Amino acid sequence: MVEGGKGKVAGPKAGLEPYLLFQVGGETFGLRVESIREIVSPEGLRPVSSLPVQGGDAWWEVEYRGGRIPALDARKFFGYIESPSSSPSILVVGDPTRPLGLLVEGIAGVSMVSQAELRPFPSQASSLDPGFIQGIGKVEGRPVFFLSRAFVSMIVESVPLADGTPSRS
């Protein structure tokens, strides 16, 4: 059972977890609220061409708390065609010492989601690693792709540390 909707959070119920819903390429995605440190505007967003990671053209830098952090363009990462967004946002994820951003086209709200109601993501449906999608559900009749914890771990681990070494321990 998926509850809530734009701007609503259903009361606590057994088995329900809060997810932030956001737009990318005309689709709706969900990410566990616990995975998101903060939502910020994309001030000072600029491309990063020197980041030595796969999909380097999908990475940007954004101003964050007096410094700059890398931000993954979700639209490019998921393979959507570029389109202008009237209300882009940066979802800040990662630990406090290594924050990273996820550039999304807009925030759709928060919904409470029952894990039991999510359908598996068919691995043949996309070139994405099926481990990145926890499952597919519906919110207010619209399909939502719920991202897994593995997705957040991947973006955090893919960016090299300041000395150039991978962040994986």
Phi and psi in degrees as GROMACS dihedral restraints (atoms count N, CA, C in turn):
[ dihedral_restraints ]
;  ai    aj    ak    al  type     phi  dphi    fc
    3     4     5     6     1  -111.6    20    10
    4     5     6     7     1   123.5    20    10
    6     7     8     9     1  -116.7    20    10
    7     8     9    10     1   172.4    20    10
    9    10    11    12     1    88.6    20    10
   10    11    12    13     1  -164.3    20    10
   12    13    14    15     1   174.7    20    10
   13    14    15    16     1  -163.0    20    10
   15    16    17    18     1   -56.5    20    10
   16    17    18    19     1   117.0    20    10
   18    19    20    21     1    73.7    20    10
   19    20    21    22     1     7.1    20    10
   21    22    23    24     1  -113.9    20    10
   22    23    24    25     1   142.7    20    10
   24    25    26    27     1  -123.9    20    10
   25    26    27    28     1   119.8    20    10
   27    28    29    30     1   -69.0    20    10
   28    29    30    31     1   156.2    20    10
   30    31    32    33     1   -63.7    20    10
   31    32    33    34     1   163.5    20    10
   33    34    35    36     1   -65.3    20    10
   34    35    36    37     1   129.2    20    10
   36    37    38    39     1  -137.1    20    10
   37    38    39    40     1   150.8    20    10
   39    40    41    42     1   -57.8    20    10
   40    41    42    43     1   131.2    20    10
   42    43    44    45     1    82.6    20    10
   43    44    45    46     1     0.5    20    10
   45    46    47    48     1  -100.8    20    10
   46    47    48    49     1   139.4    20    10
   48    49    50    51     1  -126.5    20    10
   49    50    51    52     1   143.2    20    10
   51    52    53    54     1   -78.7    20    10
   52    53    54    55     1   133.7    20    10
   54    55    56    57     1  -124.6    20    10
   55    56    57    58     1   137.8    20    10
   57    58    59    60     1   -84.4    20    10
   58    59    60    61     1   128.8    20    10
   60    61    62    63     1  -100.6    20    10
   61    62    63    64     1   136.4    20    10
   63    64    65    66     1  -143.6    20    10
   64    65    66    67     1   161.1    20    10
   66    67    68    69     1  -102.2    20    10
   67    68    69    70     1   139.0    20    10
   69    70    71    72     1  -148.1    20    10
   70    71    72    73     1   122.7    20    10
   72    73    74    75     1    57.1    20    10
   73    74    75    76     1    32.6    20    10
   75    76    77    78     1    80.8    20    10
   76    77    78    79     1    -0.3    20    10
   78    79    80    81     1  -106.5    20    10
   79    80    81    82     1   160.8    20    10
   81    82    83    84     1  -108.3    20    10
   82    83    84    85     1   132.8    20    10
   84    85    86    87     1  -120.7    20    10
   85    86    87    88     1   156.5    20    10
   87    88    89    90     1  -128.9    20    10
   88    89    90    91     1   143.4    20    10
   90    91    92    93     1  -136.4    20    10
   91    92    93    94     1   134.7    20    10
   93    94    95    96     1   -52.4    20    10
   94    95    96    97     1   133.6    20    10
   96    97    98    99     1   -57.1    20    10
   97    98    99   100     1   -36.7    20    10
   99   100   101   102     1   -62.1    20    10
  100   101   102   103     1   -20.1    20    10
  102   103   104   105     1   -82.8    20    10
  103   104   105   106     1   -12.3    20    10
  105   106   107   108     1  -105.6    20    10
  106   107   108   109     1   123.1    20    10
  108   109   110   111     1   -79.8    20    10
  109   110   111   112     1   -37.9    20    10
  111   112   113   114     1  -169.8    20    10
  112   113   114   115     1   158.5    20    10
  114   115   116   117     1  -118.8    20    10
  115   116   117   118     1   125.8    20    10
  117   118   119   120     1  -130.1    20    10
  118   119   120   121     1   162.3    20    10
  120   121   122   123     1   -80.5    20    10
  121   122   123   124     1   154.0    20    10
  123   124   125   126     1   -81.8    20    10
  124   125   126   127     1    55.6    20    10
  126   127   128   129     1   -65.9    20    10
  127   128   129   130     1   135.4    20    10
  129   130   131   132     1    64.2    20    10
  130   131   132   133     1    29.2    20    10
  132   133   134   135     1   -66.3    20    10
  133   134   135   136     1   128.7    20    10
  135   136   137   138     1  -145.9    20    10
  136   137   138   139     1   147.3    20    10
  138   139   140   141     1   -68.1    20    10
  139   140   141   142     1   151.6    20    10
  141   142   143   144     1  -118.1    20    10
  142   143   144   145     1   113.8    20    10
  144   145   146   147     1   -96.8    20    10
  145   146   147   148     1   -12.3    20    10
  147   148   149   150     1   -99.4    20    10
  148   149   150   151     1     8.0    20    10
  150   151   152   153     1   -78.2    20    10
  151   152   153   154     1   115.2    20    10
  153   154   155   156     1   -82.4    20    10
  154   155   156   157     1    63.8    20    10
  156   157   158   159     1  -131.3    20    10
  157   158   159   160     1   159.4    20    10
  159   160   161   162     1   -60.9    20    10
  160   161   162   163     1   137.1    20    10
  162   163   164   165     1    72.3    20    10
  163   164   165   166     1    32.3    20    10
  165   166   167   168     1   -54.3    20    10
  166   167   168   169     1   -28.1    20    10
  168   169   170   171     1   -73.3    20    10
  169   170   171   172     1    -7.7    20    10
  171   172   173   174     1   -92.5    20    10
  172   173   174   175     1     1.1    20    10
  174   175   176   177     1  -102.3    20    10
  175   176   177   178     1   142.9    20    10
  177   178   179   180     1  -130.3    20    10
  178   179   180   181     1   172.9    20    10
  180   181   182   183     1  -119.5    20    10
  181   182   183   184     1   145.1    20    10
  183   184   185   186     1  -138.2    20    10
  184   185   186   187     1   147.1    20    10
  186   187   188   189     1   -68.0    20    10
  187   188   189   190     1   136.0    20    10
  189   190   191   192     1  -154.1    20    10
  190   191   192   193     1   115.7    20    10
  192   193   194   195     1    50.6    20    10
  193   194   195   196     1    48.1    20    10
  195   196   197   198     1    83.9    20    10
  196   197   198   199     1    -1.9    20    10
  198   199   200   201     1  -131.0    20    10
  199   200   201   202     1  -158.4    20    10
  201   202   203   204     1  -131.8    20    10
  202   203   204   205     1   143.0    20    10
  204   205   206   207     1  -128.9    20    10
  205   206   207   208     1   153.4    20    10
  207   208   209   210     1   -71.6    20    10
  208   209   210   211     1   147.0    20    10
  210   211   212   213     1  -137.2    20    10
  211   212   213   214     1   128.2    20    10
  213   214   215   216     1   -85.2    20    10
  214   215   216   217     1   127.0    20    10
  216   217   218   219     1   -78.2    20    10
  217   218   219   220     1   104.7    20    10
  219   220   221   222     1   -59.7    20    10
  220   221   222   223     1   -34.8    20    10
  222   223   224   225     1   -60.9    20    10
  223   224   225   226     1   -47.8    20    10
  225   226   227   228     1   -69.6    20    10
  226   227   228   229     1   -40.6    20    10
  228   229   230   231     1   -60.0    20    10
  229   230   231   232     1   -42.8    20    10
  231   232   233   234     1   -84.0    20    10
  232   233   234   235     1    -0.3    20    10
  234   235   236   237     1    82.3    20    10
  235   236   237   238     1    23.7    20    10
  237   238   239   240     1   -87.6    20    10
  238   239   240   241     1   152.4    20    10
  240   241   242   243     1   -70.4    20    10
  241   242   243   244     1   141.9    20    10
  243   244   245   246     1   -63.8    20    10
  244   245   246   247     1   137.8    20    10
  246   247   248   249     1  -149.1    20    10
  247   248   249   250     1   146.7    20    10
  249   250   251   252     1   -67.2    20    10
  250   251   252   253     1   145.6    20    10
  252   253   254   255     1  -120.4    20    10
  253   254   255   256     1   134.4    20    10
  255   256   257   258     1   -82.3    20    10
  256   257   258   259     1   -19.3    20    10
  258   259   260   261     1  -142.4    20    10
  259   260   261   262     1    61.2    20    10
  261   262   263   264     1   -67.1    20    10
  262   263   264   265     1   153.2    20    10
  264   265   266   267     1  -140.3    20    10
  265   266   267   268     1   159.5    20    10
  267   268   269   270     1  -112.2    20    10
  268   269   270   271     1   122.4    20    10
  270   271   272   273     1   -91.0    20    10
  271   272   273   274     1   117.8    20    10
  273   274   275   276     1   -89.3    20    10
  274   275   276   277     1   123.2    20    10
  276   277   278   279     1  -125.2    20    10
  277   278   279   280     1   178.1    20    10
  279   280   281   282     1    95.9    20    10
  280   281   282   283     1   175.5    20    10
  282   283   284   285     1   -83.4    20    10
  283   284   285   286     1   168.1    20    10
  285   286   287   288     1   -59.4    20    10
  286   287   288   289     1   -28.3    20    10
  288   289   290   291     1   -84.8    20    10
  289   290   291   292     1   -13.6    20    10
  291   292   293   294     1  -141.6    20    10
  292   293   294   295     1    61.2    20    10
  294   295   296   297     1   -69.9    20    10
  295   296   297   298     1   144.3    20    10
  297   298   299   300     1  -133.9    20    10
  298   299   300   301     1   154.3    20    10
  300   301   302   303     1  -109.1    20    10
  301   302   303   304     1   155.6    20    10
  303   304   305   306     1  -125.2    20    10
  304   305   306   307     1   112.0    20    10
  306   307   308   309     1   -80.7    20    10
  307   308   309   310     1   118.4    20    10
  309   310   311   312     1  -121.8    20    10
  310   311   312   313     1   162.9    20    10
  312   313   314   315     1   -82.5    20    10
  313   314   315   316     1   -19.1    20    10
  315   316   317   318     1   175.2    20    10
  316   317   318   319     1   158.1    20    10
  318   319   320   321     1   -98.7    20    10
  319   320   321   322     1   131.9    20    10
  321   322   323   324     1  -104.8    20    10
  322   323   324   325     1   -10.4    20    10
  324   325   326   327     1   128.6    20    10
  325   326   327   328     1  -169.7    20    10
  327   328   329   330     1  -123.5    20    10
  328   329   330   331     1   136.0    20    10
  330   331   332   333     1  -133.5    20    10
  331   332   333   334     1   148.7    20    10
  333   334   335   336     1   -89.2    20    10
  334   335   336   337     1   131.9    20    10
  336   337   338   339     1  -127.7    20    10
  337   338   339   340     1   134.5    20    10
  339   340   341   342     1   -92.6    20    10
  340   341   342   343     1   123.9    20    10
  342   343   344   345     1   -59.4    20    10
  343   344   345   346     1   -32.3    20    10
  345   346   347   348     1   -65.0    20    10
  346   347   348   349     1   -22.4    20    10
  348   349   350   351     1   -91.4    20    10
  349   350   351   352     1    -5.0    20    10
  351   352   353   354     1   -80.0    20    10
  352   353   354   355     1   136.0    20    10
  354   355   356   357     1   -90.6    20    10
  355   356   357   358     1   149.3    20    10
  357   358   359   360     1   -62.8    20    10
  358   359   360   361     1   148.9    20    10
  360   361   362   363     1   -85.9    20    10
  361   362   363   364     1   122.0    20    10
  363   364   365   366     1   -69.2    20    10
  364   365   366   367     1   119.9    20    10
  366   367   368   369     1   -60.1    20    10
  367   368   369   370     1   -29.2    20    10
  369   370   371   372     1   -79.4    20    10
  370   371   372   373     1    -5.9    20    10
  372   373   374   375     1   -77.9    20    10
  373   374   375   376     1   -12.4    20    10
  375   376   377   378     1  -157.8    20    10
  376   377   378   379     1   162.0    20    10
  378   379   380   381     1   -83.4    20    10
  379   380   381   382     1    -4.3    20    10
  381   382   383   384     1   -69.0    20    10
  382   383   384   385     1   151.5    20    10
  384   385   386   387     1   -62.1    20    10
  385   386   387   388     1   120.7    20    10
  387   388   389   390     1   -61.0    20    10
  388   389   390   391     1   -19.6    20    10
  390   391   392   393     1   -69.0    20    10
  391   392   393   394     1   -14.9    20    10
  393   394   395   396     1   -80.0    20    10
  394   395   396   397     1   -22.2    20    10
  396   397   398   399     1  -106.1    20    10
  397   398   399   400     1   116.6    20    10
  399   400   401   402     1   -70.7    20    10
  400   401   402   403     1   -36.2    20    10
  402   403   404   405     1   172.4    20    10
  403   404   405   406     1   177.1    20    10
  405   406   407   408     1  -119.6    20    10
  406   407   408   409     1   135.0    20    10
  408   409   410   411     1  -139.8    20    10
  409   410   411   412     1  -173.0    20    10
  411   412   413   414     1  -128.3    20    10
  412   413   414   415     1   139.7    20    10
  414   415   416   417     1  -127.7    20    10
  415   416   417   418     1   122.4    20    10
  417   418   419   420     1    50.6    20    10
  418   419   420   421     1    40.3    20    10
  420   421   422   423     1    81.2    20    10
  421   422   423   424     1    -3.8    20    10
  423   424   425   426     1  -104.2    20    10
  424   425   426   427     1   140.8    20    10
  426   427   428   429     1   -68.0    20    10
  427   428   429   430     1   143.4    20    10
  429   430   431   432     1  -131.9    20    10
  430   431   432   433     1   132.8    20    10
  432   433   434   435     1   -95.6    20    10
  433   434   435   436     1   113.5    20    10
  435   436   437   438     1   -92.4    20    10
  436   437   438   439     1   119.1    20    10
  438   439   440   441     1   -78.6    20    10
  439   440   441   442     1   147.6    20    10
  441   442   443   444     1   -90.9    20    10
  442   443   444   445     1   169.2    20    10
  444   445   446   447     1   -63.2    20    10
  445   446   447   448     1   -30.3    20    10
  447   448   449   450     1   -61.5    20    10
  448   449   450   451     1   -33.7    20    10
  450   451   452   453     1   -63.2    20    10
  451   452   453   454     1   -47.8    20    10
  453   454   455   456     1   -62.3    20    10
  454   455   456   457     1   -44.8    20    10
  456   457   458   459     1   -59.1    20    10
  457   458   459   460     1   -41.0    20    10
  459   460   461   462     1   -62.1    20    10
  460   461   462   463     1   -46.1    20    10
  462   463   464   465     1   -68.8    20    10
  463   464   465   466     1   -34.5    20    10
  465   466   467   468     1   -66.9    20    10
  466   467   468   469     1   -43.7    20    10
  468   469   470   471     1   -76.8    20    10
  469   470   471   472     1   -18.1    20    10
  471   472   473   474     1   -79.8    20    10
  472   473   474   475     1   -17.8    20    10
  474   475   476   477     1   -92.9    20    10
  475   476   477   478     1   127.0    20    10
  477   478   479   480     1   -63.9    20    10
  478   479   480   481     1   152.9    20    10
  480   481   482   483     1   -70.8    20    10
  481   482   483   484     1   173.0    20    10
  483   484   485   486     1   -56.3    20    10
  484   485   486   487     1   -30.7    20    10
  486   487   488   489     1   -85.1    20    10
  487   488   489   490     1     3.3    20    10
  489   490   491   492     1    92.8    20    10
  490   491   492   493     1    -6.7    20    10
  492   493   494   495     1   -83.3    20    10
  493   494   495   496     1   150.6    20    10
  495   496   497   498     1   -60.5    20    10
  496   497   498   499     1   151.1    20    10
  498   499   500   501     1   -81.0    20    10
  499   500   501   502     1    -8.4    20    10
  501   502   503   504     1   -65.7    20    10
  502   503   504   505     1   136.5    20    10
